[in-house]
Amino acid sequence: MEFSEPLEAGKTNRSDLEYYEAGGKGINISIVLSNLGVPSRAFGFLGGFTKDFYIRLLTKYQDIRPNFSYIDGNTRINVKCNSTTDTNMNACGPYIQDKDLDNLAGKLNTLYENDVLVLAGNTPSYTVEHMVSILKKLQADGVKVVLDTDAKLVKSMLSTEIFLLKTAKEEVKELVSFPVETIDDMSRAAKELHAQGVENVMVLDVDGNAVLACKEGTFHCDVLDPTTIVNTVGTG
Protein backbone atom coordinates (compact mmCIF):
# COMPACT_ATOMS: atom_id res chain seq x y z
CA MET A 1 0.00 0.00 0.00
CA GLU A 2 1.27 3.46 -0.90
CA PHE A 3 0.58 6.51 1.29
CA SER A 4 1.40 10.11 0.42
CA GLU A 5 1.05 11.18 4.06
CA PRO A 6 2.82 9.73 7.13
CA LEU A 7 0.97 6.91 8.86
CA GLU A 8 -0.60 7.77 12.21
CA ALA A 9 -1.23 5.15 14.89
CA GLY A 10 -4.76 5.05 16.28
CA LYS A 11 -6.27 6.71 13.20
CA THR A 12 -7.73 5.60 9.87
CA ASN A 13 -5.03 5.86 7.21
CA ARG A 14 -6.29 5.76 3.61
CA SER A 15 -3.89 4.64 0.92
CA ASP A 16 -3.36 6.29 -2.46
CA LEU A 17 -2.57 2.97 -4.12
CA GLU A 18 -2.75 -0.70 -3.25
CA TYR A 19 -1.60 -3.75 -5.19
CA TYR A 20 -0.99 -7.44 -4.63
CA GLU A 21 2.17 -9.43 -5.26
CA ALA A 22 3.20 -13.01 -4.74
CA GLY A 23 5.78 -12.50 -2.01
CA GLY A 24 8.56 -14.36 -0.28
CA LYS A 25 12.34 -14.27 -0.67
CA GLY A 26 12.39 -17.48 -2.68
CA ILE A 27 9.72 -16.23 -5.07
CA ASN A 28 11.60 -12.96 -5.44
CA ILE A 29 14.59 -14.96 -6.67
CA SER A 30 12.41 -16.84 -9.15
CA ILE A 31 10.97 -13.54 -10.38
CA VAL A 32 14.44 -12.09 -10.98
CA LEU A 33 15.47 -15.27 -12.80
CA SER A 34 12.31 -15.12 -14.91
CA ASN A 35 13.04 -11.50 -15.82
CA LEU A 36 16.45 -12.71 -17.01
CA GLY A 37 14.89 -15.53 -19.03
CA VAL A 38 16.08 -18.26 -16.67
CA PRO A 39 13.44 -20.89 -15.76
CA SER A 40 13.00 -22.10 -12.19
CA ARG A 41 10.68 -24.26 -10.14
CA ALA A 42 9.01 -22.70 -7.11
CA PHE A 43 8.77 -25.02 -4.12
CA GLY A 44 7.16 -24.23 -0.79
CA PHE A 45 3.85 -24.41 1.04
CA LEU A 46 0.49 -22.96 0.04
CA GLY A 47 -2.88 -23.36 1.69
CA GLY A 48 -6.30 -21.91 2.39
CA PHE A 49 -8.29 -19.35 0.45
CA THR A 50 -5.17 -17.49 -0.70
CA LYS A 51 -3.41 -20.34 -2.49
CA ASP A 52 -5.26 -20.11 -5.82
CA PHE A 53 -4.88 -16.33 -5.91
CA TYR A 54 -1.16 -16.74 -5.22
CA ILE A 55 -0.79 -19.12 -8.16
CA ARG A 56 -2.68 -16.69 -10.42
CA LEU A 57 -0.30 -13.91 -9.43
CA LEU A 58 2.59 -16.06 -10.66
CA THR A 59 1.12 -16.70 -14.10
CA LYS A 60 2.51 -13.42 -15.46
CA TYR A 61 6.03 -14.86 -15.05
CA GLN A 62 6.41 -17.33 -17.90
CA ASP A 63 9.63 -18.88 -16.59
CA ILE A 64 8.33 -19.77 -13.11
CA ARG A 65 6.92 -23.28 -12.76
CA PRO A 66 4.93 -23.65 -9.50
CA ASN A 67 5.59 -26.92 -7.68
CA PHE A 68 4.10 -26.17 -4.26
CA SER A 69 3.01 -28.49 -1.48
CA TYR A 70 -0.54 -27.83 -0.31
CA ILE A 71 -1.20 -27.63 3.42
CA ASP A 72 -4.17 -27.27 5.76
CA GLY A 73 -3.46 -23.74 7.02
CA ASN A 74 -3.81 -20.41 5.25
CA THR A 75 -0.92 -18.88 3.38
CA ARG A 76 -0.15 -15.69 5.25
CA ILE A 77 -0.91 -12.20 3.98
CA ASN A 78 1.69 -9.56 4.84
CA VAL A 79 0.82 -5.87 4.60
CA LYS A 80 3.52 -3.47 3.45
CA CYS A 81 2.85 0.24 3.92
CA ASN A 82 5.12 2.62 2.03
CA SER A 83 4.96 6.20 3.29
CA THR A 84 7.69 8.52 4.52
CA THR A 85 9.01 5.34 6.13
CA ASP A 86 8.23 1.68 5.49
CA THR A 87 5.89 -0.08 7.91
CA ASN A 88 5.48 -3.85 7.65
CA MET A 89 2.83 -6.03 9.28
CA ASN A 90 3.77 -9.67 8.84
CA ALA A 91 1.54 -12.58 9.80
CA CYS A 92 3.01 -15.53 11.67
CA GLY A 93 2.00 -17.99 8.97
CA PRO A 94 0.52 -21.52 9.11
CA TYR A 95 1.89 -24.44 11.10
CA ILE A 96 3.97 -26.79 8.95
CA GLN A 97 3.43 -30.44 9.86
CA ASP A 98 5.88 -33.32 9.38
CA LYS A 99 3.70 -34.70 6.59
CA ASP A 100 4.03 -31.35 4.79
CA LEU A 101 7.82 -31.52 5.02
CA ASP A 102 7.77 -35.11 3.77
CA ASN A 103 5.66 -33.96 0.82
CA LEU A 104 8.18 -31.22 0.09
CA ALA A 105 11.05 -33.71 0.33
CA GLY A 106 9.36 -35.89 -2.27
CA LYS A 107 9.13 -32.98 -4.69
CA LEU A 108 12.76 -32.01 -4.07
CA ASN A 109 13.88 -35.55 -4.85
CA THR A 110 13.25 -34.68 -8.50
CA LEU A 111 16.36 -32.47 -8.47
CA TYR A 112 19.50 -33.74 -10.16
CA GLU A 113 23.24 -33.42 -9.65
CA ASN A 114 24.43 -29.81 -10.16
CA ASP A 115 20.90 -28.43 -9.87
CA VAL A 116 20.77 -25.40 -7.56
CA LEU A 117 18.29 -25.23 -4.67
CA VAL A 118 17.77 -21.89 -2.91
CA LEU A 119 16.25 -21.98 0.57
CA ALA A 120 15.28 -18.40 1.38
CA GLY A 121 13.17 -16.71 4.01
CA ASN A 122 11.99 -17.65 7.46
CA THR A 123 12.42 -21.26 8.60
CA PRO A 124 10.29 -21.98 11.69
CA SER A 125 12.50 -23.32 14.48
CA TYR A 126 10.42 -26.49 14.87
CA THR A 127 11.16 -27.45 11.24
CA VAL A 128 14.94 -26.94 11.32
CA GLU A 129 15.97 -30.51 12.16
CA HIS A 130 13.71 -31.95 9.47
CA MET A 131 14.86 -29.39 6.88
CA VAL A 132 18.53 -30.04 7.64
CA SER A 133 17.95 -33.74 7.01
CA ILE A 134 16.30 -32.94 3.66
CA LEU A 135 19.11 -30.58 2.62
CA LYS A 136 21.89 -33.01 3.53
CA LYS A 137 20.21 -35.72 1.45
CA LEU A 138 20.09 -33.36 -1.52
CA GLN A 139 23.74 -32.41 -1.06
CA ALA A 140 24.66 -36.11 -1.05
CA ASP A 141 22.90 -36.36 -4.42
CA GLY A 142 25.03 -33.53 -5.81
CA VAL A 143 22.51 -30.69 -5.52
CA LYS A 144 24.08 -27.28 -4.84
CA VAL A 145 22.43 -25.67 -1.81
CA VAL A 146 22.09 -21.90 -1.40
CA LEU A 147 20.96 -20.53 1.97
CA ASP A 148 19.41 -17.18 2.88
CA THR A 149 17.58 -18.13 6.04
CA ASP A 150 17.68 -18.20 9.83
CA ALA A 151 20.95 -18.55 11.71
CA LYS A 152 19.79 -21.67 13.54
CA LEU A 153 19.45 -23.63 10.31
CA VAL A 154 22.64 -22.14 8.87
CA LYS A 155 24.60 -23.19 11.96
CA SER A 156 23.34 -26.74 11.53
CA MET A 157 24.56 -26.73 7.92
CA LEU A 158 28.01 -25.17 8.36
CA SER A 159 29.70 -28.57 8.51
CA THR A 160 28.28 -29.41 5.07
CA GLU A 161 29.19 -28.16 1.62
CA ILE A 162 27.04 -25.04 1.25
CA PHE A 163 27.42 -23.61 -2.25
CA LEU A 164 26.39 -20.06 -1.31
CA LEU A 165 25.44 -18.41 1.95
CA LYS A 166 23.84 -14.98 1.70
CA THR A 167 23.36 -13.20 5.00
CA ALA A 168 23.04 -9.71 6.45
CA LYS A 169 25.31 -7.90 8.87
CA GLU A 170 22.81 -8.25 11.71
CA GLU A 171 22.34 -11.96 11.01
CA VAL A 172 25.98 -12.92 10.58
CA LYS A 173 26.66 -11.81 14.15
CA GLU A 174 24.95 -15.04 15.24
CA LEU A 175 27.36 -17.12 13.17
CA VAL A 176 30.69 -15.75 14.39
CA SER A 177 32.19 -15.12 17.82
CA PHE A 178 33.12 -11.43 17.38
CA PRO A 179 31.18 -8.18 16.90
CA VAL A 180 30.29 -7.25 13.31
CA GLU A 181 29.91 -3.50 12.96
CA THR A 182 32.12 -2.31 10.09
CA ILE A 183 32.82 -3.39 6.52
CA ASP A 184 36.12 -4.86 7.73
CA ASP A 185 34.16 -6.90 10.29
CA MET A 186 31.85 -8.10 7.52
CA SER A 187 34.88 -9.17 5.49
CA ARG A 188 36.36 -10.99 8.45
CA ALA A 189 33.08 -12.81 9.10
CA ALA A 190 32.73 -13.80 5.45
CA LYS A 191 36.30 -15.11 5.35
CA GLU A 192 35.81 -17.08 8.56
CA LEU A 193 32.65 -18.76 7.25
CA HIS A 194 34.38 -19.50 3.95
CA ALA A 195 37.25 -21.09 5.88
CA GLN A 196 34.70 -23.30 7.64
CA GLY A 197 33.72 -24.78 4.28
CA VAL A 198 31.08 -22.50 2.76
CA GLU A 199 32.10 -22.17 -0.89
CA ASN A 200 30.77 -18.63 -1.36
CA VAL A 201 29.75 -16.23 1.42
CA MET A 202 27.98 -12.92 0.82
CA VAL A 203 27.32 -10.44 3.64
CA LEU A 204 25.25 -7.28 3.09
CA ASP A 205 24.32 -4.28 5.22
CA VAL A 206 21.48 -1.76 5.09
CA ASP A 207 23.74 0.87 3.50
CA GLY A 208 24.16 -1.16 0.33
CA ASN A 209 27.59 -2.61 1.03
CA ALA A 210 28.23 -6.21 0.00
CA VAL A 211 31.18 -8.44 0.82
CA LEU A 212 31.89 -11.71 -1.00
CA ALA A 213 34.38 -14.32 0.21
CA CYS A 214 35.22 -17.18 -2.14
CA LYS A 215 38.22 -19.17 -3.36
CA GLU A 216 39.30 -16.24 -5.55
CA GLY A 217 39.54 -13.91 -2.54
CA THR A 218 37.42 -11.39 -0.65
CA PHE A 219 35.67 -8.56 -2.47
CA HIS A 220 33.65 -5.50 -1.48
CA CYS A 221 31.30 -3.37 -3.57
CA ASP A 222 28.38 -0.97 -3.27
CA VAL A 223 25.23 -2.61 -4.62
CA LEU A 224 22.66 0.04 -3.80
CA ASP A 225 22.16 3.57 -5.03
CA PRO A 226 19.99 5.15 -2.30
CA THR A 227 18.67 7.74 -4.75
CA THR A 228 16.99 5.11 -6.97
CA ILE A 229 15.19 2.86 -4.46
CA VAL A 230 11.88 1.69 -5.95
CA ASN A 231 10.63 -0.72 -3.30
CA THR A 232 12.21 -2.36 -0.25
CA VAL A 233 9.66 -5.18 0.10
CA GLY A 234 11.39 -8.54 0.38
CA THR A 235 14.87 -7.06 0.44
CA GLY A 236 17.50 -7.81 3.04
C-alpha positions, 0 to 999 in steps of 0.5 A: 500500500502506498501513502502520500502522508505519514501513517498515524497510529490510532487513526484511519489511514487511507492509501493512495494505491494498493496492489498485490504481489506473490511475495517471499524471498524465494519467489523474489529470486524466481521472479528475478530469474524469470526477468532474465529468461532463466526458468526455475521451479518454485517449491514451498507451502500454500494453503487456504483461500489465498493459495489459488490467488497466489498461483494466479499472481505467478502466471505473469512470469512465464519462466516460473513453474509452480511446484508447491506443497498444499497444506491445511493452514492459510498462506499468510498475507503480509501488509507493506505500507510505504509512506515517509518510512516503510511499515510492515505487518507480517503474519506468523503464517501456518503451522507446517506439519511433518507430513508437509515436510515429507511432501516437500522432500518428495518434490525435491527428490526430482532435483538432479546433480548440479541443480541449484536449490535456494532456501530463502526466508523464514524457517520456523525453528520447529522445522529446522531438524527436518529441513537439515535432514532434507538438505543433507540428502540433496547435497549427497545427491550432488545438488548445490544448496544456497541458503538465505535463512535463519541462523539456527538452520545455517549453523546446523549446515556449516559442517556441510558443503554449502554452495552459497550463503547470503546473510546480512550484517545483523544476522551474521553476528549469530554465526561468528564469535566477534562483533560485526559493525564495520565493513572490515568486520563483515569481510572478516566474518565472510572469510571465517565462514568461507574457511569453515567450508562455505564455498561462497559467502555474501554479507550485506548491510542496510547501507548497500555494502556487499562483501563476498568471500570465495576461493578467488579472494574477498571482495567489497562493492556498493550494490545500492544507489539510495537515490533510486530505491523503488521498493524495499519489500522482500529485500535484506 
